[in-house]
């Protein structure tokens, strides 16, 4: 039985007694609740759902291209096809990275994402997945965010369902959760350019879930959003999760500023405060408590030290090793780690580290 938290608001009392939070409850918590009270509530809910264990996956990030038809102001990663440092990996290059990931680094998951390449056909993605699975049948291929699937559907003139069913036949196991950003059009139009709408992202994820392809889900925060946009995003995630149960984990992603158009145009001059980051992570746990067991803390975006703290603010998962991560690296973040380091970070925060697979089965 969860005890009440001294001095907490009605909304906190509601959630620790298993009730669902409304839009106004969420707004009240993010605007007015003390960060420590929010964290204590999120930690109580987390402990009830997942105990004292913190999980992580041995994942290798494979960014197959940085060429992108979009040009999102939030992004430091993309290049146009004629820029000298643009690249697109061949299938053989992808396979040779997969060999390093699996044979040398002991990854159990390949996390494969890239830009919206305007010239790659569906056969490239099918071949990439099929060849990986042919050589490594037991690796989990978590590839192509709902935003990429939507783009591929558009550019190849196939329906989302057709794209997904061909990729599934090639061996696709799950989708990463990127590209969700903030669903609200009011904010999305400022931070992305040429990417699907929030509704299209949600619809693509829904179609995938209905086909038995589960996915992660993210939310990019700490840029130009207001509390109401965070709550709106969380409620939309909650609604879809209630309908499909297809999301594996929810990952609140802190926005990284360096080298982005948002920074260069002076729209944002600093990254969000650690207190705000912790509040958003705790609130994610509280708003999703009735539908989602897993809230992941992405140490690459938060930094390792703040990620450790976030494990006591509702997070039950450290995402993973993210070997070879390129996207946050382009925005100035340090991305190197090892399985041993993640285990130490978790132990130092007084939790029990357990390695998981993509679907949260303990290995
Ligand atoms: S965020 Fe994705 S879609 Fe947008 S510019 Fe970067 S790579 Fe392209």
Boltz pocket constraint, residues with backbone or C-beta under 6 A from the ligand:
constraints:
  - pocket:
      binder: B
      contacts: [[A, 66], [A, 68], [A, 69], [A, 70], [A, 71], [A, 72], [A, 74], [A, 75], [A, 76], [A, 77], [A, 78], [A, 114], [A, 115], [A, 116], [A, 192], [A, 193], [A, 194], [A, 195]]
      max_distance: 6.0
